Amino acid sequence: MNKTQEHRKLGFLSLDQKSNLVDQIDELNGLMKILFLKKGRLIIDFQQYDVEVDTLFFINHSQIFNIDVGSCVGYMLFYSRDFYCVEINDSEVACHGILYNNVYEIPAIELHTDHSVAIEGIFENIKYETENLDTANEEMLQLLLKQLIIKGTRIWKLRYNLNDDASKQDLDFVRKFSQQVEKNFKFMHNISDYADILNVTPKNLNKKVTQLGYQAPKQIIVERLMLEAKRLLAHSILTVKEIGYALGYEDDAYFVRFFTKQTGVSPLQFRKLYISQR
């Protein structure tokens, strides 16, 4: 691994350094991550991505990921939230921005050649800075990180035709809804609760979210609950009853029925299947 800031952690990995990465994957839990892959395979929150063209990934601190180390070529940047995600940066290009908080879609942005060259250039500059530390290094790394996130945001917006003022307003609303779901999903399961927070009617909330091509708000809430349930089943020793309670279900039998309806298997079956495939 290249040098990192100890007090405000930021690090850089070339993914062809396979022997290093295998031992360090677990150390990256809880950090923000940006990957630039030319090829390879990775799994993010139980979804597999097979990369065949230059692709940019933004993975937030709570998402579970794993990499097929032997197949990957590219770069990974990782950093703690206190390195960049301060309150002043609470905008569309920060840790609460559309790339890291995108109604639970993981931005996997396939890059055209010109975009790929520009993105790779930023990664190379970051690599240089992490290898040549000086007194101005932290500020430079923050500037390069912001440049990378801005560039990624622009590319993502171009793909979805979201550059006019009306679309920006709608996207900002969806971002705020996404933040509220992330903050409250464990104890707020009803659309009306989120509509009240955002000062709209449930019908208007549904329209604003779905008109940008996202799933209906109710389904987004359900999928966030299911994602958290899967994470806890796969990566904790909590019982099914304890997991249901942590997600706001006092009746564990109801939680089991709910999970089974959404996934096709019971919570215990899911846990056994996941463990058997590791």
C-alpha positions in Angstrom: 0.0 0.0 0.0 1.1 3.5 -0.7 1.6 6.0 2.2 -1.5 7.3 3.8 -2.4 10.2 6.0 -2.6 8.8 9.5 -4.8 11.4 11.1 -7.1 11.8 8.1 -6.8 8.6 6.3 -6.5 8.5 2.5 -4.8 5.7 0.6 -4.2 4.6 -3.0 -3.8 1.1 -4.4 -2.9 -0.1 -7.9 -5.0 -3.2 -8.3 -2.3 -5.1 -10.1 -0.5 -5.3 -6.8 -2.5 -8.4 -6.0 -0.5 -9.8 -3.1 -1.1 -6.6 -1.1 -4.8 -6.2 -1.8 -5.9 -9.6 -0.6 -4.7 -8.8 3.0 -6.1 -5.3 3.0 -9.7 -5.7 1.8 -11.1 -6.0 5.4 -9.2 -2.9 6.4 -11.2 -0.9 3.9 -14.5 -1.5 5.6 -16.0 1.8 6.8 -14.1 3.9 4.3 -15.3 5.7 1.2 -14.0 4.1 -2.0 -13.6 5.1 -5.6 -12.5 2.4 -8.1 -11.3 2.8 -11.7 -11.3 -0.6 -13.3 -10.2 -1.5 -16.8 -11.3 -5.1 -16.3 -12.2 -7.5 -13.5 -15.0 -8.7 -11.3 -16.3 -7.3 -8.0 -19.3 -7.8 -5.7 -21.0 -4.8 -4.0 -23.8 -5.5 -1.6 -24.5 -8.9 -3.1 -24.6 -7.6 -6.7 -21.8 -8.9 -9.1 -20.2 -6.6 -11.7 -18.2 -8.0 -14.6 -16.1 -5.2 -16.0 -15.0 -5.3 -19.6 -14.6 -1.6 -20.4 -13.1 1.2 -18.3 -15.6 1.8 -15.4 -15.7 4.1 -12.5 -17.3 2.9 -9.2 -18.3 5.0 -6.1 -18.8 2.9 -3.0 -19.9 4.5 0.3 -18.7 3.6 3.7 -21.5 1.3 4.6 -21.6 -0.9 1.5 -20.1 -4.4 1.6 -17.7 -5.2 -1.3 -15.3 -7.8 -2.4 -13.0 -8.0 -5.4 -11.9 -11.0 -7.5 -8.3 -9.9 -7.0 -6.8 -12.1 -9.8 -9.1 -10.6 -12.4 -8.8 -6.9 -11.7 -6.7 -4.2 -13.4 -7.0 -0.6 -12.3 -6.9 1.7 -9.3 -8.6 2.1 -5.9 -8.8 5.3 -3.9 -10.1 5.0 -0.3 -10.5 7.7 2.3 -12.2 8.3 5.7 -15.2 10.6 5.8 -13.4 13.1 8.0 -10.8 13.5 5.3 -13.3 15.2 2.9 -16.9 14.8 4.0 -17.3 17.8 6.3 -20.5 19.7 6.7 -19.4 22.5 4.3 -19.2 19.8 1.6 -22.8 18.6 2.0 -23.6 19.1 -1.6 -24.1 16.9 -4.7 -20.4 16.3 -4.9 -19.8 15.3 -1.3 -20.4 12.1 0.7 -24.1 12.8 0.7 -24.0 13.5 -3.1 -25.7 11.7 -5.9 -22.8 9.3 -6.5 -22.6 8.0 -3.0 -26.3 8.4 -2.1 -28.1 7.6 -5.3 -31.3 6.0 -4.1 -29.3 2.8 -3.6 -28.1 2.4 -7.2 -24.4 1.9 -7.2 -22.9 4.2 -9.8 -21.0 2.0 -12.2 -20.1 4.5 -14.9 -18.8 3.1 -18.1 -16.4 5.6 -19.6 -15.9 6.8 -23.1 -12.2 7.1 -24.2 -11.9 10.9 -23.5 -13.5 10.5 -20.1 -11.3 7.5 -19.3 -8.1 9.4 -20.1 -9.2 12.3 -17.9 -10.2 10.1 -14.9 -7.0 8.0 -15.2 -5.0 11.3 -15.2 -6.5 12.3 -11.9 -5.8 8.9 -10.3 -2.2 9.2 -11.5 -1.9 12.6 -9.8 -3.4 11.3 -6.6 -0.9 8.4 -6.7 2.0 10.8 -7.1 0.8 12.9 -4.1 0.4 9.8 -1.9 4.0 8.8 -2.7 5.5 12.2 -2.2 4.2 13.7 1.0 4.9 17.2 2.0 3.3 20.0 4.1 0.9 20.9 1.4 0.0 17.4 0.5 -3.3 17.0 2.3 -4.8 20.1 0.7 -3.7 18.9 -2.7 -5.2 15.5 -2.2 -8.5 17.0 -1.1 -8.5 19.2 -4.2 -7.8 16.2 -6.5 -10.4 14.1 -4.7 -13.0 16.9 -5.2 -12.0 17.1 -8.9 -12.5 13.4 -9.3 -16.0 13.4 -7.7 -17.0 16.5 -9.7 -15.8 14.8 -12.9 -17.7 11.6 -12.0 -20.8 13.6 -11.2 -20.7 15.4 -14.5 -20.3 12.2 -16.5 -23.2 10.6 -14.6 -25.4 13.5 -15.3 -24.6 13.5 -19.0 -25.5 9.9 -19.2 -29.0 10.5 -17.7 -29.6 13.9 -19.3 -29.8 15.7 -16.0 -28.1 19.0 -16.7 -31.1 21.4 -17.1 -32.4 23.4 -14.1 -35.6 21.4 -13.7 -33.8 18.1 -13.7 -31.3 19.5 -11.2 -34.1 20.5 -8.8 -35.8 17.1 -9.2 -32.4 15.3 -8.7 -31.8 17.4 -5.5 -35.2 16.3 -4.2 -34.4 12.7 -4.8 -31.1 13.1 -3.1 -32.8 14.5 -0.1 -35.3 11.6 -0.1 -32.4 9.2 -0.3 -30.7 10.8 2.7 -33.9 10.6 4.7 -34.3 6.9 3.9 -30.7 6.2 4.9 -31.2 8.0 8.1 -34.6 6.6 9.1 -35.3 3.3 7.3 -34.9 1.2 10.5 -37.9 2.8 12.2 -39.8 4.6 9.4 -41.3 2.2 6.9 -44.2 4.3 5.5 -44.1 6.7 2.6 -46.3 9.2 4.4 -43.6 9.7 7.1 -41.0 10.7 4.4 -43.6 12.8 2.6 -44.1 14.8 5.8 -40.4 15.4 6.3 -40.0 16.6 2.7 -43.2 18.7 2.9 -45.0 17.0 0.0 -47.9 14.6 -0.3 -47.3 10.9 -0.7 -48.6 11.1 -4.3 -46.2 14.0 -5.1 -43.3 12.1 -3.5 -44.0 9.1 -5.7 -44.2 11.3 -8.8 -41.0 13.2 -8.1 -39.0 10.0 -7.6 -40.4 7.8 -10.3 -40.3 10.5 -13.1 -36.5 10.2 -13.0 -36.7 6.5 -13.7 -36.2 5.3 -10.1 -38.4 2.7 -8.4 -41.4 3.8 -6.4 -40.5 5.2 -3.0 -42.2 2.3 -1.2 -40.0 -0.2 -3.1 -36.9 1.8 -2.3 -37.7 1.7 1.4 -38.3 -2.1 1.2 -35.1 -2.7 -0.7 -33.1 -0.7 1.8 -34.6 -2.8 4.6 -33.8 -6.0 2.7 -30.2 -4.9 2.0 -29.6 -4.2 5.7 -31.2 -7.5 6.6 -28.9 -9.3 4.2 -25.9 -7.5 5.5 -26.7 -8.4 9.1 -27.4 -12.0 8.1 -24.2 -12.4 6.2 -21.8 -10.4 8.3 -23.1 -10.5 11.9 -23.9 -13.2 14.5 -27.3 -11.6 15.4 -30.2 -13.9 15.5 -33.1 -13.5 13.1 -35.2 -12.1 15.9 -32.5 -9.6 16.8 -32.2 -8.5 13.2 -35.9 -8.1 12.8 -36.0 -6.0 16.0 -33.1 -3.8 14.8 -35.0 -3.1 11.7 -38.2 -2.0 13.5 -40.1 -5.3 13.5 -41.2 -6.3 17.0 -42.9 -9.4 15.6 -40.1 -11.7 14.4 -42.6 -14.0 12.6 -43.8 -11.0 10.6 -40.2 -10.1 9.7 -39.5 -13.7 8.6 -42.6 -13.6 6.3 -41.7 -10.2 5.0 -38.1 -11.2 4.2 -39.2 -14.5 2.6 -41.8 -12.7 0.4 -39.1 -10.3 -0.9 -36.3 -12.7 -1.4 -37.9 -16.1 -2.0 -35.9 -17.7 0.9 -36.2 -17.4 4.7 -33.6 -15.4 6.6 -32.0 -18.6 7.9 -31.9 -20.1 4.4 -30.3 -16.9 3.1 -27.6 -17.0 5.8 -26.8 -20.7 5.1 -26.6 -20.1 1.4 -24.3 -17.1 1.8 -22.0 -19.0 4.2 -21.8 -22.0 1.8 -20.8 -19.8 -1.1 -18.0 -17.9 0.7 
